[in-house]
């Protein structure tokens, strides 16, 4: 399934860069869908022991260790408690001045790069501008607009567009109902996130409740207010509530032929803005159905 998101056109581009030794030292992979998997593939293409032309064998020691994220010249940085701290970047950049363990180059992946502290970004920027060794840095982000413009301008931007059908097919293979697979494919931005959502029993139950809620507000408007407490009771934390807003948008968009739907979509946007301003979840749902 992962091969479906490793675009042949994109692979060809990087194979040519590897063969001509013109691989950039900094890339910004924008969009979460498949970007991490592709970064791992690219590291394998760089370090593969059996093929030096950008066609990783997936079987040699280097390819296997990279797949397991335990290759000595591959470093992966991720947020700690929602932020990438300056010390994390300084520790990583300290590796830049050292010789690679395998004797060729070094490869660094920074996940959720938009969560770097400003000082961490500035520390990284210095090394992007003046690389001191043979290295490749890949920054992954869900939103490139949140990346410092000076970092964007010094990186090659590669965009990864989400493919809901691929995610839906993947989730179908896990034994989910078709309606569940489609809804979770709408929510998920990666295979890893799809796996996590599929194993979330609270969310799977919430799918049914949210779908029922939308059916009532579009066809039995006078009953909608009574359904608010049921939905609010099940969505009892911020993450589930965020999922509800997304699911409401998803299910309402499927009901555009129903007369109140467009009005509800407008009210839904207003309700979410109120929720982001710390109005309680139940209150904003009540506002939506009363409005």
PALO-465252 format. One line per 10 residues: their letters; for each residue x negated, y, z of N, C-alpha, C. Coordinates in Angstrom, 2 decimals. Layout:
a> X/Y/Z/X/Y/Z/X/Y/Z; ...
end
This chain:
xxxxxxxxxx> -0.82/-1.20/0.00/0.00/0.00/0.00/-0.86/1.26/0.00; -1.99/1.24/0.75/-2.83/2.42/0.81/-3.39/2.78/-0.55; -3.61/1.79/-1.40/-4.15/2.06/-2.73/-3.22/2.94/-3.54; -1.91/2.92/-3.23/-0.96/3.73/-3.97/-1.18/5.22/-3.76; -1.77/5.59/-2.62/-1.98/7.00/-2.36/-3.40/7.43/-2.70; -4.26/6.48/-3.03/-5.62/6.82/-3.43/-5.61/7.06/-4.94; -5.10/8.21/-5.33/-4.90/8.56/-6.73/-6.12/8.24/-7.57; -5.90/7.50/-8.68/-7.00/7.13/-9.57/-7.66/8.38/-10.15; -6.86/9.39/-10.47/-7.42/10.63/-11.01/-8.34/11.29/-10.00; -7.90/11.31/-8.74/-8.70/11.91/-7.68/-9.96/11.09/-7.43
xxxxxxxxxx> -9.81/9.77/-7.44/-10.98/8.90/-7.25/-12.00/9.14/-8.36; -11.50/9.25/-9.59/-12.39/9.47/-10.73/-13.19/10.75/-10.57; -12.53/11.80/-10.09/-13.20/13.09/-9.88/-14.38/12.93/-8.92; -14.15/12.23/-7.82/-15.20/12.08/-6.82/-16.27/11.09/-7.26; -15.89/10.09/-8.02/-16.91/9.17/-8.55/-17.90/9.92/-9.44; -17.37/10.80/-10.28/-18.23/11.60/-11.14/-19.16/12.49/-10.32; -18.62/13.08/-9.25/-19.43/13.94/-8.39/-20.56/13.15/-7.72; -20.25/11.91/-7.31/-21.26/11.07/-6.67/-22.32/10.65/-7.67; -21.88/10.23/-8.85/-22.83/9.79/-9.88/-23.77/10.91/-10.31; -23.24/12.13/-10.40/-24.06/13.26/-10.84/-24.73/13.97/-9.67
xxxxxxxxxx> -24.54/13.42/-8.46/-25.11/13.99/-7.24/-24.67/15.45/-7.05; -23.40/15.71/-7.34/-22.85/17.05/-7.19/-21.71/17.08/-6.18; -21.76/16.17/-5.24/-20.75/16.16/-4.19/-20.92/17.42/-3.34; -19.82/18.14/-3.13/-19.88/19.36/-2.33/-20.18/19.02/-0.87; -20.74/19.99/-0.16/-21.02/19.75/1.26/-19.81/20.06/2.14; -18.75/20.69/1.57/-17.57/21.01/2.38/-16.30/20.88/1.54; -15.35/20.09/2.05/-14.04/19.93/1.41/-12.95/20.24/2.42; -11.85/20.80/1.94/-10.67/21.00/2.75/-9.54/20.18/2.13; -9.14/19.10/2.79/-8.04/18.26/2.32/-6.75/18.80/2.94; -5.90/19.39/2.12/-4.69/20.05/2.58/-3.48/19.14/2.38
xxxxxxxxxx> -2.73/18.89/3.45/-1.60/17.98/3.39/-1.97/16.67/4.07; -1.10/16.19/4.92/-1.45/15.02/5.73/-1.29/13.69/4.99; -0.52/13.68/3.91/-0.17/12.39/3.32/-1.37/11.75/2.62; -1.96/10.77/3.27/-3.05/10.01/2.67/-4.40/10.69/2.73; -4.49/11.88/3.32/-5.76/12.61/3.29/-6.83/11.92/4.13; -6.45/11.39/5.30/-7.45/10.70/6.12/-7.90/9.41/5.45; -6.94/8.66/4.90/-7.31/7.43/4.19/-8.26/7.72/3.04; -8.02/8.85/2.36/-8.89/9.19/1.23/-10.26/9.62/1.74; -10.31/10.32/2.86/-11.61/10.71/3.42/-12.43/9.48/3.80; -11.78/8.45/4.34/-12.47/7.20/4.66/-12.97/6.53/3.38
xxxxxxxxxx> -12.11/6.50/2.34/-12.52/5.94/1.05/-13.74/6.68/0.50; -13.73/8.01/0.61/-14.85/8.80/0.09/-16.14/8.49/0.84; -16.04/8.33/2.15/-17.23/7.95/2.93/-17.75/6.59/2.47; -16.85/5.66/2.22/-17.28/4.35/1.71/-17.95/4.48/0.35; -17.39/5.35/-0.51/-17.97/5.56/-1.84/-19.38/6.12/-1.75; -19.62/6.94/-0.74/-20.94/7.54/-0.56/-21.96/6.52/-0.03; -21.52/5.67/0.90/-22.46/4.80/1.61/-22.47/3.35/1.16; -21.60/2.96/0.23/-21.51/1.55/-0.17/-22.89/1.00/-0.55; -23.23/-0.17/-0.02/-24.54/-0.77/-0.25/-24.63/-1.51/-1.58; -23.47/-1.92/-2.12/-23.48/-2.73/-3.34/-23.17/-1.93/-4.59
xxxxxxxxxx> -22.74/-0.67/-4.42/-22.39/0.13/-5.59/-22.69/1.59/-5.29; -23.55/2.19/-6.10/-23.94/3.58/-5.89/-23.26/4.53/-6.89; -22.18/4.06/-7.53/-21.54/4.87/-8.56/-20.15/5.35/-8.12; -19.87/5.26/-6.84/-18.59/5.76/-6.36/-17.47/4.76/-6.40; -17.82/3.46/-6.52/-16.81/2.39/-6.51/-17.05/1.52/-5.27; -16.58/1.92/-4.10/-16.88/1.16/-2.88/-16.35/-0.27/-2.96; -17.18/-1.20/-2.52/-16.81/-2.62/-2.63/-15.83/-3.05/-1.55; -15.75/-2.32/-0.46/-14.88/-2.61/0.69/-15.34/-3.84/1.47; -16.47/-4.44/1.07/-16.88/-5.70/1.70/-18.23/-5.63/2.39; -19.11/-4.76/1.93/-20.46/-4.69/2.50/-20.42/-4.18/3.94
xxxxxxxxxx> -21.56/-4.26/4.60/-21.63/-3.83/6.01/-21.19/-2.38/6.16; -21.68/-1.48/5.31/-21.33/-0.06/5.43/-19.84/0.16/5.24; -19.26/-0.43/4.21/-17.83/-0.25/3.95/-17.00/-0.76/5.11; -17.39/-1.90/5.67/-16.62/-2.47/6.79/-16.72/-1.60/8.04; -17.94/-1.12/8.34/-18.12/-0.28/9.53/-17.39/1.06/9.38; -17.38/1.61/8.17/-16.64/2.86/7.94/-15.15/2.63/8.12; -14.63/1.53/7.60/-13.23/1.20/7.77/-12.86/1.07/9.25; -13.80/0.57/10.04/-13.59/0.42/11.49/-13.93/1.69/12.26; -14.39/2.71/11.54/-14.77/4.01/12.11/-15.91/3.87/13.12; -16.84/2.96/12.81/-17.98/2.75/13.71/-19.31/2.82/12.97
xxxxxxxxxx> -19.33/3.44/11.80/-20.55/3.60/11.02/-21.39/4.72/11.64; -22.69/4.52/11.86/-23.49/5.51/12.60/-23.59/6.88/11.96; -23.49/6.96/10.63/-23.60/8.26/9.97/-22.24/8.86/9.62; -21.19/8.30/10.18/-19.84/8.86/10.05/-19.39/9.35/11.42; -19.04/10.63/11.50/-18.55/11.20/12.75/-17.15/11.75/12.49; -16.21/11.42/13.38/-14.82/11.90/13.26/-14.49/12.73/14.48; -14.06/13.97/14.25/-13.70/14.88/15.34/-12.19/15.06/15.33; -11.56/14.94/16.50/-10.11/15.10/16.63/-9.80/16.03/17.79; -8.60/16.63/17.80/-8.24/17.52/18.92/-8.20/16.76/20.24; -8.57/17.46/21.30/-8.42/16.97/22.66/-7.39/17.85/23.36
xxxxxxxxxx> -6.31/17.25/23.80/-5.20/18.02/24.40/-4.74/19.15/23.48; -4.63/18.82/22.18/-4.04/19.76/21.23/-4.98/20.80/20.68; -6.27/20.74/21.01/-7.21/21.74/20.49/-8.58/21.10/20.25; -9.26/21.55/19.20/-10.65/21.15/18.96/-11.52/22.22/19.59; -12.25/21.83/20.63/-13.00/22.79/21.43/-14.35/23.12/20.79; -14.88/24.24/21.21/-16.17/24.69/20.69/-17.27/23.67/20.97; -17.24/23.07/22.16/-18.27/22.08/22.51/-18.23/20.88/21.57; -17.03/20.49/21.13/-16.94/19.37/20.20/-17.64/19.68/18.88; -17.44/20.89/18.38/-18.07/21.29/17.13/-19.57/21.47/17.33; -19.98/22.03/18.45/-21.42/22.19/18.70/-22.12/20.85/18.81
xxxxxxxxxx> -21.45/19.90/19.44/-22.02/18.56/19.53/-22.15/17.93/18.15; -21.12/18.17/17.31/-21.17/17.63/15.95/-22.26/18.30/15.13; -22.34/19.65/15.21/-23.33/20.35/14.40/-24.75/20.05/14.86; -24.89/19.64/16.12/-26.22/19.25/16.59/-26.73/18.04/15.82; -25.79/17.22/15.34/-26.16/16.05/14.55/-26.68/16.45/13.17; -26.31/17.66/12.70/-26.68/18.08/11.36/-28.20/18.14/11.18; -28.90/18.50/12.25/-30.34/18.70/12.15/-31.12/17.40/12.32; -30.42/16.33/12.64/-31.09/15.04/12.83/-31.11/14.25/11.53; -32.04/13.34/11.43/-32.09/12.46/10.26/-30.95/11.46/10.35; -30.42/11.08/9.21/-29.35/10.09/9.21/-29.88/8.74/9.63
xxxxxxxxxx> -29.03/7.96/10.29/-29.44/6.65/10.77/-29.72/5.70/9.61; -28.91/5.80/8.56/-29.04/4.88/7.44/-29.98/5.41/6.36; -30.51/6.63/6.57/-31.55/7.12/5.68/-31.08/7.85/4.43; -29.77/8.10/4.30/-29.29/8.77/3.09/-28.66/10.12/3.38; -27.54/10.13/4.09/-26.83/11.38/4.35/-25.93/11.18/5.56; -25.17/12.22/5.86/-24.24/12.16/6.97/-22.85/12.62/6.49; -21.82/12.10/7.15/-20.46/12.37/6.73/-19.64/12.71/7.96; -18.97/13.87/7.92/-18.19/14.34/9.06/-16.75/14.59/8.64; -15.80/14.09/9.43/-14.38/14.30/9.18/-13.80/15.03/10.39; -13.14/16.16/10.14/-12.49/16.92/11.21/-10.99/16.86/10.98
xxxxxxxxxx> -10.30/16.12/11.82/-8.85/15.96/11.69/-8.13/17.13/12.36; -6.96/17.51/11.80/-6.18/18.63/12.34/-7.06/19.86/12.52; -7.78/20.21/11.45/-8.75/21.30/11.53/-8.13/22.63/11.90; -6.82/22.78/11.65/-6.15/24.04/12.01/-6.09/24.24/13.52; -6.40/23.18/14.28/-6.36/23.27/15.74/-7.71/23.62/16.35; -8.67/23.98/15.50/-9.97/24.41/16.03/-9.84/25.74/16.75; -10.45/25.85/17.91/-10.55/27.14/18.59/-11.34/28.09/17.69; -11.04/29.39/17.78/-11.70/30.37/16.93/-13.22/30.29/17.04; -13.73/30.13/18.26/-15.18/30.02/18.44/-15.72/28.75/17.81; -14.92/27.68/17.85/-15.33/26.43/17.21/-15.41/26.60/15.70
xxxxxxxxxx> -14.42/27.32/15.14/-14.42/27.58/13.70/-15.64/28.39/13.29; -15.97/29.40/14.08/-17.14/30.23/13.77/-18.43/29.43/13.87; -18.49/28.51/14.84/-19.67/27.66/14.96/-19.82/26.75/13.75; -18.69/26.24/13.26/-18.73/25.38/12.08/-19.08/26.18/10.82; -18.55/27.39/10.74/-18.75/28.22/9.55/-20.23/28.44/9.25; -21.03/28.62/10.28/-22.46/28.85/10.10/-23.11/27.70/9.34; -22.69/26.47/9.65/-23.30/25.30/9.01/-22.71/25.04/7.63; -21.47/25.47/7.42/-20.90/25.35/6.08/-21.62/26.31/5.13; -21.95/27.50/5.64/-22.63/28.49/4.82/-24.07/28.12/4.53; -24.73/27.50/5.51/-26.16/27.17/5.38/-26.41/25.73/5.81
xxxxxxxxxx> -25.97/24.75/5.04/-26.20/23.34/5.41/-27.69/23.05/5.51; -28.07/22.41/6.62/-29.49/22.18/6.87/-29.93/20.76/6.56; -29.03/19.94/6.12/-29.40/18.56/5.77/-28.41/18.05/4.74; -28.64/16.83/4.26/-27.75/16.25/3.27/-26.50/15.73/3.98; -25.40/16.47/3.85/-24.21/16.09/4.59/-22.96/16.47/3.80; -21.85/15.84/4.18/-20.54/16.17/3.63/-19.58/16.36/4.80; -18.91/17.51/4.83/-17.91/17.80/5.85/-16.54/17.82/5.19; -15.60/17.05/5.72/-14.23/17.04/5.21/-13.31/17.50/6.32; -12.64/18.62/6.09/-11.66/19.13/7.05/-10.27/18.72/6.58; -9.48/18.17/7.49/-8.12/17.76/7.18/-7.14/18.70/7.87
xxxxxxxxxx> -6.13/19.14/7.15/-5.15/20.03/7.75/-3.78/19.81/7.16; -2.76/20.00/7.99/-1.38/19.93/7.51/-0.97/21.24/6.85; -1.67/22.34/7.20/-1.32/23.66/6.69/-2.59/24.47/6.45; -2.98/24.59/5.21/-4.24/25.27/4.90/-4.19/26.76/5.23; -2.97/27.33/5.32/-2.85/28.75/5.63/-3.30/29.05/7.06; -3.36/28.02/7.90/-3.81/28.20/9.29/-5.32/28.09/9.43; -6.00/27.77/8.34/-7.45/27.69/8.35/-8.04/29.07/8.06; -9.08/29.44/8.79/-9.72/30.73/8.61/-10.08/30.95/7.14; -9.70/32.09/6.55/-9.97/32.33/5.13/-11.44/32.15/4.74; -12.35/32.51/5.63/-13.77/32.35/5.31/-14.16/30.88/5.19
xxxxxxxxxx> -13.49/30.00/5.93/-13.74/28.56/5.81/-13.13/28.04/4.51; -11.89/28.48/4.21/-11.24/28.04/2.97/-12.06/28.43/1.75; -12.58/29.65/1.76/-13.29/30.15/0.59/-14.62/29.44/0.36; -15.15/28.80/1.39/-16.43/28.10/1.27/-16.26/26.59/1.15; -15.02/26.15/1.00/-14.73/24.72/0.87/-13.98/24.47/-0.43; -14.17/23.30/-0.99/-13.35/22.89/-2.13/-12.03/22.35/-1.59; -10.92/22.95/-2.01/-9.60/22.57/-1.50/-9.01/21.48/-2.39; -8.65/20.36/-1.78/-7.98/19.25/-2.46/-6.62/19.06/-1.79; -5.55/19.13/-2.57/-4.21/19.07/-1.99/-3.59/17.68/-2.12; -2.96/17.23/-1.05/-2.34/15.91/-0.98/-0.84/16.08/-0.82
xxxxxxxxxx> -0.10/15.82/-1.88/1.34/15.98/-1.84/2.00/14.73/-1.29; 2.94/14.95/-0.40/3.64/13.82/0.23/4.45/13.05/-0.81; 4.46/11.71/-0.69/5.21/10.84/-1.59/6.20/10.03/-0.74; 7.41/10.55/-0.63/8.39/9.91/0.25/8.75/8.50/-0.20; 8.79/8.26/-1.52/9.17/6.94/-2.01/8.16/5.89/-1.57; 6.87/6.25/-1.58/5.83/5.32/-1.13/6.02/4.99/0.34; 6.29/6.01/1.15/6.52/5.79/2.58/7.79/4.96/2.79; 8.81/5.23/2.02/10.06/4.47/2.15/9.84/3.00/1.84; 9.12/2.72/0.75/8.82/1.32/0.40/8.01/0.64/1.51; 7.07/1.38/2.06/6.23/0.85/3.14/7.09/0.51/4.36
xxxxxxxxxx> 8.01/1.39/4.72/8.87/1.16/5.88/9.87/0.04/5.63; 10.33/-0.09/4.39/11.23/-1.19/4.05/10.57/-2.54/4.31; 9.28/-2.61/4.04/8.55/-3.86/4.25/8.43/-4.22/5.73; 8.68/-3.24/6.60/8.61/-3.49/8.04/9.95/-3.96/8.59; 10.94/-4.14/7.72/12.21/-4.71/8.14/13.25/-3.70/8.58; 13.01/-2.42/8.31/14.00/-1.40/8.67/15.16/-1.40/7.69; 16.30/-0.93/8.14/17.42/-0.72/7.23/17.05/0.35/6.21; 17.66/0.30/5.03/17.34/1.26/3.99/17.56/2.70/4.46; 18.68/2.94/5.16/18.98/4.29/5.65/17.94/4.75/6.68; 17.48/3.82/7.51/16.45/4.15/8.50/15.13/4.46/7.81
xxxxxxxxxx> 14.77/3.63/6.83/13.51/3.82/6.12/13.48/5.18/5.42; 14.59/5.56/4.81/14.65/6.84/4.10/14.52/8.02/5.06; 15.19/7.93/6.19/15.14/9.03/7.17/13.74/9.16/7.76; 13.12/8.03/8.10/11.78/8.08/8.68/10.74/8.52/7.64; 10.96/8.16/6.39/10.05/8.61/5.32/10.13/10.12/5.18; 11.30/10.69/5.43/11.46/12.14/5.41/10.68/12.78/6.55; 10.66/12.14/7.71/9.99/12.70/8.88/8.47/12.51/8.85; 8.01/11.36/8.37/6.60/11.00/8.49/5.75/11.69/7.43; 4.50/11.97/7.80/3.55/12.57/6.86/2.36/11.67/6.57; 2.37/10.47/7.14/1.27/9.53/6.91/1.76/8.13/7.24
xxxxxxxxxx> 0.99/7.11/6.84/1.34/5.74/7.18/1.25/5.53/8.68; 0.26/6.14/9.31/0.11/5.99/10.76/1.32/6.56/11.49; 1.77/7.76/11.06/2.94/8.35/11.70/4.19/7.53/11.41; 4.29/6.97/10.19/5.44/6.12/9.86/5.49/4.91/10.78; 4.33/4.31/11.06/4.27/3.17/11.98/4.76/3.58/13.37; 4.30/4.74/13.84/4.67/5.20/15.17/6.17/5.48/15.26; 6.73/6.09/14.23/8.16/6.39/14.24/8.99/5.10/14.19; 8.53/4.13/13.40/9.28/2.87/13.26/9.32/2.08/14.56; 8.35/2.33/15.45/8.29/1.62/16.72/8.93/2.41/17.86; 9.47/3.59/17.53/10.07/4.44/18.54/11.57/4.13/18.65
xxxxxxxxxx> 11.93/3.31/19.62/13.33/2.86/19.74/14.28/4.01/20.02; 13.82/5.01/20.79/14.66/6.18/21.06/14.99/6.93/19.78; 13.98/7.06/18.92/14.20/7.78/17.67/15.14/7.01/16.75; 15.00/5.69/16.70/15.88/4.89/15.84/17.33/5.02/16.29; 17.54/5.08/17.58/18.90/5.27/18.10/19.38/6.68/17.79; 18.46/7.63/17.83/18.79/9.02/17.56/19.20/9.23/16.10; 18.66/8.42/15.21/19.05/8.50/13.80/20.56/8.30/13.67; 21.08/7.29/14.35/22.50/6.97/14.26/23.35/8.09/14.85; 22.91/8.60/16.00/23.68/9.64/16.66/23.70/10.93/15.83; 22.55/11.27/15.26/22.47/12.49/14.45/23.30/12.36/13.18
xxxxxxxxxx> 23.26/11.19/12.57/24.06/10.96/11.35/25.55/11.05/11.67; 25.95/10.50/12.82/27.35/10.58/13.25/27.74/12.04/13.50; 26.85/12.79/14.14/27.10/14.20/14.44/27.35/14.98/13.15; 26.52/14.77/12.14/26.66/15.48/10.86/27.97/15.12/10.19; 28.33/13.85/10.24/29.59/13.42/9.63/30.77/14.12/10.29; 30.71/14.26/11.60/31.82/14.90/12.32/31.88/16.40/12.04; 30.71/17.07/12.06/30.75/18.53/11.88/31.15/18.93/10.47; 30.99/18.03/9.50/31.37/18.37/8.13/32.76/17.90/7.76; 33.30/16.94/8.53/34.61/16.40/8.16/35.67/16.51/9.26; 35.21/16.62/10.51/36.14/16.76/11.64/35.67/17.92/12.51
xxxxxxxxxx> 35.67/19.10/11.95/35.05/20.26/12.57/35.55/20.51/13.99; 36.82/20.25/14.24/37.39/20.51/15.56/36.83/19.59/16.63; 36.20/18.48/16.23/35.64/17.53/17.18/34.14/17.75/17.41; 33.53/18.65/16.63/32.08/18.79/16.65/31.53/19.19/18.02; 32.22/20.11/18.69/31.73/20.61/19.97/31.57/19.48/20.98; 32.48/18.51/20.94/32.44/17.39/21.89/31.24/16.48/21.67; 30.69/16.48/20.44/29.56/15.61/20.13/28.22/16.21/20.56; 28.21/17.49/20.89/26.94/18.15/21.23/26.27/17.50/22.43; 27.06/17.25/23.49/26.45/16.71/24.72/25.86/15.33/24.48; 26.48/14.51/23.64/25.95/13.18/23.32/24.56/13.31/22.66
xxxxxxxxxx> 24.46/14.21/21.69/23.21/14.39/20.98/22.14/14.98/21.89; 22.54/15.96/22.71/21.59/16.61/23.62/21.09/15.63/24.68; 21.95/14.74/25.13/21.56/13.75/26.15/20.48/12.81/25.62; 20.62/12.38/24.37/19.65/11.45/23.80/18.33/12.13/23.46; 18.40/13.36/22.97/17.17/14.09/22.62/16.69/14.84/23.86; 16.10/14.09/24.78/15.80/14.65/26.10/14.36/15.13/26.27; 13.62/15.28/25.17/12.31/15.92/25.26/12.07/16.74/23.99; 11.06/17.59/24.03/10.81/18.54/22.95/10.55/17.85/21.61; 9.80/16.75/21.63/9.47/16.07/20.38/10.72/15.51/19.73; 11.56/14.84/20.52/12.80/14.29/19.97/13.72/15.41/19.47
xxxxxxxxxx> 13.72/16.52/20.17/14.55/17.64/19.75/14.06/18.21/18.41; 12.75/18.27/18.23/12.21/18.72/16.94/12.63/17.76/15.84; 12.59/16.47/16.12/13.04/15.48/15.14/14.51/15.68/14.80; 15.33/16.02/15.80/16.76/16.24/15.55/16.96/17.39/14.57; 16.23/18.48/14.75/16.37/19.60/13.82/16.02/19.17/12.40; 14.96/18.38/12.26/14.59/17.91/10.93/15.63/16.95/10.36; 16.14/16.07/11.21/17.14/15.11/10.76/18.47/15.79/10.41; 18.83/16.81/11.17/20.05/17.56/10.84/19.92/18.19/9.45; 18.76/18.75/9.18/18.52/19.32/7.86/18.61/18.25/6.78; 18.02/17.08/7.07/18.01/15.97/6.11/19.43/15.47/5.83
xxxxxxxxxx> 20.18/15.19/6.89/21.53/14.64/6.71/22.50/15.68/6.14; 22.38/16.93/6.56/23.25/17.97/6.01/23.00/18.18/4.52; 21.74/18.07/4.12/21.41/18.25/2.71/22.03/17.17/1.84; 22.36/16.03/2.45/23.02/14.96/1.71/24.54/15.18/1.63; 25.02/16.20/2.34/26.47/16.46/2.39/26.82/17.80/1.74; 26.04/18.22/0.76/26.24/19.54/0.18/27.60/19.71/-0.50; 28.23/18.59/-0.84/29.55/18.68/-1.48/30.64/19.05/-0.47; 30.34/18.87/0.81/31.31/19.20/1.85/31.30/20.72/2.09; 32.46/21.30/2.23/32.61/22.77/2.28/31.78/23.46/3.37; 31.73/22.95/4.62/31.02/23.70/5.68/29.50/23.55/5.65
xxxxxxxxxx> 28.96/22.68/4.80/27.56/22.30/4.91/26.60/23.48/4.79; 26.78/24.32/3.78/25.86/25.44/3.58/25.86/26.36/4.80; 27.05/26.58/5.35/27.14/27.42/6.55/26.39/26.78/7.70; 26.53/25.46/7.86/25.83/24.77/8.95/24.32/24.82/8.76; 23.83/24.72/7.54/22.39/24.80/7.29/21.85/26.17/7.70; 22.62/27.20/7.41/22.21/28.55/7.82/22.19/28.67/9.34; 23.24/28.16/9.98/23.32/28.21/11.44/22.25/27.33/12.08; 21.91/26.23/11.42/20.86/25.33/11.93/19.53/26.07/12.01; 19.22/26.83/10.97/17.97/27.60/10.98/17.98/28.60/12.13; 19.10/29.29/12.33/19.20/30.26/13.42/19.09/29.57/14.77
xxxxxxxxxx> 19.70/28.38/14.89/19.65/27.63/16.14/18.22/27.20/16.48; 17.50/26.77/15.47/16.11/26.35/15.71/15.25/27.53/16.16; 15.46/28.70/15.56/14.71/29.89/15.97/15.01/30.22/17.43; 16.26/30.06/17.84/16.63/30.31/19.23/15.95/29.29/20.14; 15.91/28.03/19.70/15.26/26.96/20.47/13.78/27.26/20.64; 13.13/27.73/19.57/11.71/28.08/19.65/11.48/29.25/20.61; 12.52/30.04/20.81/12.44/31.16/21.76/12.86/30.73/23.16; 12.93/29.39/23.38/13.18/28.78/24.70/14.62/28.81/25.17; 15.57/28.98/24.25/16.98/28.73/24.58/17.15/27.21/24.65; 17.95/26.72/25.58/18.07/25.27/25.76/18.62/24.59/24.51
xxxxxxxxxx> 18.22/23.35/24.33/18.60/22.59/23.14/20.12/22.45/23.04; 20.77/22.11/24.15/22.23/21.95/24.12/22.91/23.27/23.77; 22.41/24.36/24.31/23.02/25.66/24.03/22.93/26.04/22.57; 21.80/25.75/21.94/21.66/26.15/20.53/22.53/25.27/19.64; 22.73/24.00/20.04/23.65/23.15/19.26/25.08/23.64/19.41; 25.44/24.04/20.63/26.78/24.59/20.85/26.98/25.87/20.04; 25.93/26.69/20.02/26.00/27.92/19.20/26.25/27.58/17.72; 25.54/26.54/17.26/25.65/26.18/15.85/27.07/25.76/15.48; 27.69/24.93/16.30/29.02/24.44/15.94/30.09/25.51/16.17; 29.90/26.39/17.17/30.88/27.45/17.41/30.79/28.50/16.31
x> 29.57/28.85/15.91/29.37/29.87/14.88/30.01/29.44/13.58
end
